[in-house]
Amino acid sequence: MRTCLIVAFINILFLIGCTGSQNQLTSEEKKQGWILLFDGKTTKGWHGYNKDGLPAVWLAKDGELQCNPTKRTELEVTDLVTDQSYENYELQFEWKISEGGNSGVFINVQEKKELIAAWMTGPEYQLLEKAHVDFDKPEKKPGSLYAFTKEPATVTNNKPGEWNQSTIKQVNGVIEFYLNGVRTAKQDLTSQDWKDAVAQTHFKAYPEFAMITKGHIALQDWQKPVSFRNIKLLPL
């Protein structure tokens, strides 16, 4: 019995230690200039797209920035947007998603009243769970540049409820996406090839889409629960 109690106590200490290490910057990261975008306790630094406040579906809980669509009080979905805009940077974040879930992280987002969602202005880093009907479509794989990645890397996200690590880099309009350590997309948003590619998709109906390489970062509210943590950014 005593041995069991000791083991249980050690496990509790381990879990507390793991929880305590989340949503914090190391001393080295602070020296390098990293910025913590989510403190693990509050939604400070974020607001609803085209809104002054916070949508009901978004909350800070258990060290996670959670989107729970079951708490929706409005008919429309509302993406969560950073208060600040960013241009050249490396963004790192962890995410987990429910079975069959679909979400995304948008960059270079512009807030305009005539546009109802972040995807109408900013390119998307796709988040998708394996059970989703679109999972086998190359341009919609997790980690893809949504609607544009034709040859996805041989990497997938973890099981529902398990954390994945993602990175988005942008320097002078050139973006790179990484999922669990593997590069999944690269694109020059200032190139003619990119403009031609946009013209071949439904995004051509939105003249503002991906036209500016500086803007807000947005997390997508879409149908099923998704959670984020350890969201941090290094200006480049």
N, C-alpha and C positions, 0 to 999 in steps of 0.2 A: 504493500500500500504506500509506504513512504517513497519507494522508488517511482511509483506512478505519479505521486504528487509532485516530485521533483521534476520529472519529465514534463508534466503539464505546465508547471511554473515556467520552465525554460521555453516552452512553446509560446506561452503568453508573452514573455519578454521579447521573443523573436518577432511575433506579430506586431507588437507595439513599436519595435525598432523599425520594422518595414514601413509601417504607417507613418511614423515620424519623419522618415527620410523623403517622403513624397512632397512635391510642390515646394521645393526649396532649392536655392542655388548654393553650390559649394563655394568655398572661399576663392578657389581658382576661377570659377565661372564669374564671380563678381568682379575679379580683377580684369578678366577678359572683356567685360562689358555686357554680359548677358542680362536680359530683362525678364522678370517673371510676369507672365500675363495672367496667371491664375494663382491666387494665394492658398487655395485649398479650403477656404472658409467662407469667402464672400464672392459676389459677382462684380466687385469693384473693377472698373476699367472696361465694362461691357454694357451694351444696351441692345434693344431690339432694333432690327433694320427699319429705318424710317420712323423710329419711335423715340420718345424721350426716356421712357422707363424700360422695365424688364418684363418680357412676356411671361405668362403664368407657367408655360411649359418648361422654362429654364430655371434651375436652382443649383446652389452649391450644397452638396450633401455627402457625407462620408469621404471627404477629401476628393470629391469628383465634381466636375461641372457637368450636370446631367440634363438631358432633354427627355422629358416624359410626356409624349403626346396625349396621354390619357387625362392630363390636367388642363387640356386646352379649353379656354373660355371664349375663344373667338373662332370664326369660321375659317379664316385664312391661317396658313402657317407663318411663323415669324422666325427668321434666322437671327442668330446672336452675332453682334458685330463689335469689334474693338472700338473704343473711344478714339484711339489714335490711328493715324495712317502711317504706313511704312513703305519703303521703296527698295533699298538694297539690304538684304538680311538673310540669315539662316533661321528658320523656324523649326523647332522640335516639339513634338507632342506625342502623348500616348492616348489610345482610344480602344474602347471595346463596344461591341454592338450586339443587339439581340438577334435571335435566329431569324433569318430572312430579312434582316434590316438593311436599310439604304440611307446613307447620309453623305456628307462631303465637307471639305474645307475650301473656302473660296479666298482668292487673293486679289488685290488691286480693286477692291469693291468700292463703287461710288454710290452714295445714297441720293436718290432722286424720287420725289413723290410720284412721278409718273411710272416708275418701275417698282413692282410690288415685291420683288425678291432679289436676293444677292446674285443668283445665277444669271440674271439678265445683264450683269455688268462685269463679273469677275470669273476667270478661269477656275475650274474645280479640280481639286485632288479628291478622287473618288474613294468613298468608304462603302464597302458592300460585303454582306455575309454570304457564304457559299450557297445557302438554301434559296437565295433570291433568284427569281426567274431570269434576270439579266446577267447572272454571274459568268456564263460562258461566252459572253460577247466581249471581244478583245478591247473595244473602246470603253467598256464599262467595268473592267476588272478593278479590284481594289488596288489603289496606288496609281491608277492610270490618270492621265490628263483627260478628263471626261469628254467623250465624244470624238477625241482626236488620236488617242494612242492605238495604232493599228497592230503593233507587234509587242504585246505585253511581255514583261520579264517573267521567268518561271519562278514566281513567288506568290504566295497567297497569305491571307490573314489567318490568325489563329481562330480557335473554336469560339462560339458565342460565349460571352462573359469573360474571355481571356484577353489580356492587354496586348496591343500591337504598338510598335514604335515607328513613327513616321517623321520624315524630314522634308522640308520645302526650302530650297535655296533660290534666291533671285538676285542677280547682279546685272545691272544695265539692261534689264528686260529679258535676260536669258534665265529660264527657270529649270530646275532639276527637282524631281520627286524621288523619294526613297521610301521603301516599305520594308521594315524589319532588316535593315542593312543592305538591301539590294536596290539599285537604281531602277526605277520603273518608267521614267519619262524624262525627256529633255526637249526644250523648245525655245526658240528665239521669238519672243512676242513682238519684236520690231521688224521682223523679216517679211518679205513679200510672200514667201511660201506660207507663212502663218495667215496672212490676210486672205490668201487664196483658199486655204483650208477652211477658214471661218465662213467664207462665201458659199461653201458647199454644204453647210449645216443649217439647222433651224436657227442658229444664233445670228444669221444674216438679217433677221427681222429686228434685231436690237443693235442699232448703230453704235451704242456706247460700249458694247461688249468688247472687253480686252483691248481697248484703245489707249488706256493709260497704264503705265507701269508703276504707279504709286497709288495706294489706297488702303482701305480697311481690310482686316482679316475677318472672315465670317464663318460661323459654324452652322450647319444646315439643320433645320427642323423638318423632319419628313417621316411621318407615319409611325415609326417604331422607335423604342428607346435607344439612345446612344449616350456614352459617357466619355469625358475627356479628363486628363490630368497631366501634370508636369509640362504645361504649356509655357515654353520659354523662347525668347528671340534674341539673336545677336545681330545688331546693326553692322553692316559691312561697308 
